Amino acid sequence: MNNEKNNNHGQKISTHKKNNVVKNKLNNIEIKEVKKKSNKSRKNYPKISITPLGGVEEVAKNMYMVEIGDEIFVLDAGLMFPETEMIGIDAVIPDISYLIKNKNRVKGIFLSNGRVSSMGAVPYIIDKLKCPVYGSKLTIDLLKNHLKQLNIRRRIKFYYVRENNKYDFNNAHITFFKTTYSMPDSLGICISTAQGNIVYTGEFKFDQSVSKEYRADMLKISQLGQKGVMVLLSDSSNANVKGYNVPENEAAEQIDNAFYQANKRIIVTCYASNFLTISHIVKAALGQNRKILLLGQAIQDSINSARNMNYLEIEDDKLIGIDDLKNYPQNEICILSSGEQGEPIEAMKNIAEKSITNIQIEEGDTIMIAATPSPNMEVMLFQTLNLLVELGANVVTASKRLHAASHATREELKLMLNMLMPKHFIPIQGEFRNLRKHAEIAAETGVNKKNIHILEKGTTLEISGNKAKELLKNIPVGNILVDGRGIGDVEDSVLKDRKLLSNDGIFVTSYAISRKTKSLVGRPCIQTKGFVYVKKSAELIKEAEEKVTEYLINNPIKSIRDCSTIKSEIRSMLSSLLYDSTKRKPIIIVNFTLI
């Protein structure tokens, strides 16, 4: 019996083991099937492509395109101020020809902040894309001001974003996190996909001295890092600057000291979108019981928006108009200015050149430039500073630490990288030297060098599963020049002509040809603009007339078809004559009339 029991017991054990084996086999089969399905679904994940359309190898003009399957998400749409040689150009915006061709796939433009470097292109492109625009309340308000200032009236679908909002799309959902920047309501953007998270920092810095409305959400940023970041796109503007930024409270103290040392009027210029610096200036002015004149529509709109949202407190009686200046002693006046598009250097240049009615620089005025100029504006800055000193003003510039930079320096960039710990890294927003330095910083923090991608405009980073590759110059890109209401209709040849006109002027010769005899009628007429002072160069003008007359007499026109050839030869002859006599190369126009 005992043996039988033991045998039965052994049989039960054996059966139990057998069952376990079967179960394990089944489990293994199930696991294998799950893995197989997982691999299959991974292959079916939508391909991800990330392409800078602007904002790399340059400062400003931020625009980054993220394609996920059949959906396109545009991160920022900024402009850049024109370079010195871009005569007559108001702004430079990214080339969006690819987006226009695929406009049905564009799900929206997502704005990180309200500076023109991030949202200034929207007024010029939105009618072509007809997509919604997402941004914080302040960002959208500033964009609306920008549209109004440009007299652009279009129906645009705006979404007012809060940091806790989430927007779902077919292939991704988008969330936001607060960052510290020169204005409140600045946001970083996270695009969550089936393959992982794509994080865009926007323009940012870290500063523990700022007030609550400017403070970055460090907890949320850290949590994103813990969840895992597949790709990080991060601001590189100040990657070459060591250490940490000047704290905002220190910049405020320096501005306050400069105010107390001023005995007469104070004229300050800054970016219209730099709310941190504006708040320091306003606080210093009010602390000295100075009245404030806001000079320029951009600065007026910015301060009105900040007051309406309770980011800035100024009582109405502290603000005055130009006509009120004569009613107050000079030591009770502060003029706060910014340019038409919020650019500070242009504003101060206009004041120095007496382009603004009833405002002129006087000896003893204190001039404060509380901004770091963009590289394109440096020449204008130094020209303006020289003029201000000649006029007797006391000039205080950003080198006196009046202005805390708005972009993260090396140690702050390391902090962002260490919190997010990305698998792939794309440095953006900056010239090539900035991008290169930021790439080195990323490698120092542990990002695999193979996964650091310095992309040119139009080059795409394509990610599919565990594979990532760069597609060089995958999308056509370039600069679109904005001249008044004309967008993209000013070509390089036009800019060259404008430069020639500004340097060497224009030289026009006109003559009449008889229809019957095909010969010259009368004498050629010559006019010049910006080339030479006609009265002092009468001999040169006379010689040019004689050369044209002599040529037309010695080369009679046989048919009307010959006219274009003759015009070309006269232009070449005049070009040699004028250069030999003046060493200048004006634009030469040859006109003829048939009578």
WOPEPE-V740706 format. One record per backbone hydrogen bond with DSSP energy under -0.5 kcal/mol. CO is the residue of the C=O (numbers start at 1). NH is the residue of the N-H. If there is no record, write none. Layout:
co: [CO	CO]
nh: [NH	NH]
//
This chain:
co: [1	2	3	4	5	6	7	8	9	10	11	12	13	14	15	16	17	18	19	20	21	22	23	24	25	26	27	28	29	30	31	32	33	34	35	36	37	38	39	40	42	47	48	49	50	51	52	54	55	55	58	58	62	63	63	64	65	65	66	66	67	68	71	72	72	73	73	74	74	75	77	77	78	79	80	83	85	86	91	92	93	94	96	97	98	100	102	102	103	105	105	108	108	109	109	110	112	115	115	116	116	117	118	119	121	121	122	122	125	125	126	132	133	134	135	136	137	138	139	140	141	142	143	144	145	146	147	148	151	152	154	156	157	158	159	159	162	163	165	167	172	173	174	175	177	178	179	180	182	182	183	186	188	189	190	190	191	191	192	196	197	197	197	198	199	199	200	202	204	205	207	211	211	212	213	216	217	218	219	220	221	222	223	224	228	229	230	231	232	232	233	234	236	238	240	241	243	243	247	247	248	249	250	251	252	253	254	255	256	257	258	259	265	266	266	267	268	269	271	273	274	275	276	277	278	279	280	281	282	283	284	285	285	286	291	291	292	292	293	293	294	295	296	297	298	299	300	301	302	303	304	305	306	306	307	312	315	316	318	320	321	322	324	325	329	330	332	333	334	334	335	335	336	337	339	342	343	343	344	345	346	347	348	349	350	351	355	356	362	365	365	366	366	367	367	368	368	369	371	374	375	377	378	379	380	381	382	383	384	385	386	387	388	389	392	393	394	396	397	398	398	408	409	410	411	412	413	414	415	416	417	421	424	425	426	428	429	430	430	431	431	432	433	434	435	436	437	438	439	440	441	442	443	448	449	451	451	452	453	456	458	458	459	460	460	461	462	463	464	467	469	470	471	471	478	479	480	481	481	482	482	483	486	486	489	491	491	492	493	494	495	496	497	498	499	500	500	501	505	506	507	508	509	510	511	512	513	514	518	519	520	521	525	527	529	532	533	533	534	535	537	538	539	540	541	542	543	544	545	546	547	548	549	550	551	559	560	561	561	562	563	564	565	566	567	568	569	570	571	572	573	574	575	576	577	578	578	579	587	587	589	589	591	593	593]
nh: [5	6	7	8	9	10	11	12	13	14	15	16	17	18	19	20	21	22	23	24	25	26	27	28	29	30	31	32	33	34	35	36	37	38	39	40	41	42	43	44	45	69	463	67	461	65	458	63	429	430	60	430	78	53	54	75	51	67	68	73	49	71	68	107	108	66	75	76	110	64	121	122	94	61	92	86	87	89	482	80	480	96	100	101	102	103	105	106	106	72	107	74	110	111	134	76	187	118	119	79	120	62	77	122	124	125	125	126	128	129	130	109	159	111	161	140	141	142	143	144	145	146	147	148	149	150	152	151	153	154	156	158	133	160	135	161	165	176	176	174	169	192	167	190	188	217	181	205	275	276	186	179	177	200	175	192	193	198	173	193	199	230	231	191	201	233	189	235	408	180	210	214	215	215	185	218	221	222	223	224	225	226	227	228	230	423	424	199	234	426	201	428	239	241	242	410	411	412	250	251	252	253	254	255	256	257	258	259	260	261	262	262	366	268	335	368	337	370	274	275	278	279	280	281	282	283	284	285	286	287	288	288	290	289	293	334	294	320	295	336	296	338	300	301	302	303	304	305	306	307	308	309	311	312	310	314	318	319	292	294	324	325	327	328	332	333	291	266	293	336	268	337	295	270	342	272	339	347	348	349	350	351	352	353	355	354	357	359	365	367	394	267	368	369	396	269	370	371	373	377	378	381	382	383	384	385	386	387	388	389	390	391	393	392	364	395	367	369	400	401	403	238	413	414	415	416	417	418	419	420	421	229	232	453	234	236	236	57	58	434	435	436	437	438	439	440	441	442	443	444	445	447	446	451	452	425	453	454	455	459	474	475	52	462	471	50	469	48	467	464	462	472	460	474	95	481	93	483	488	90	91	486	483	488	491	494	495	496	497	498	499	500	501	502	503	504	505	505	587	529	589	527	591	525	593	521	595	518	557	514	522	512	510	508	506	534	536	537	537	538	541	542	543	544	545	546	547	548	549	550	551	552	553	554	555	562	563	564	565	566	567	568	569	570	571	572	573	574	575	576	577	578	579	580	581	582	584	583	507	589	509	591	511	513	595]
//
